[in-house]
């Protein structure tokens, strides 16, 4: 049994199936309805007639329970991992923050920071990593390389 990484940080680890455990499958019936196995529906707190909001993602769908229900179910049918999502970036950085990584931990080999480039298109340039990181942190919504608690809550990581 493995643990869902997002739930790890909430203090309420959620088991997820591994390849050695039985995999549950949903299917689309002849009327175009998504049919979940009864044990998955029950485990997710879904009752007959439950309504959900569908949110298309780049690699699939995310299902959100109605606001009258407290649980959420995420379904992302895909044949490729969507590693460029905000949750993945922020979860990974949060994990690194918990392990001591902060501003100053992000760096490049010394030669990129001190030696002028000899590559076509950037001959003579030296990487301005500090400016690049400042912009990157700002665009990610991080403060000095740390994911703020508000961002973690927004993404439901904590």
Secondary structure, DSSP 8 states (H G I E B T S, - for coil): -EE-HHHHTTT---EE--TTS-----EE-TTS-EE--HHHHHHTT--TT--EEEEEETTEEEEEE-TTSS--------SS--TTSHHHHHHHHHHHHHTT--TTS----HHHHHS---STTSTT----HHHHHHHHHHHHTEETTEE-HHHHHHTT--
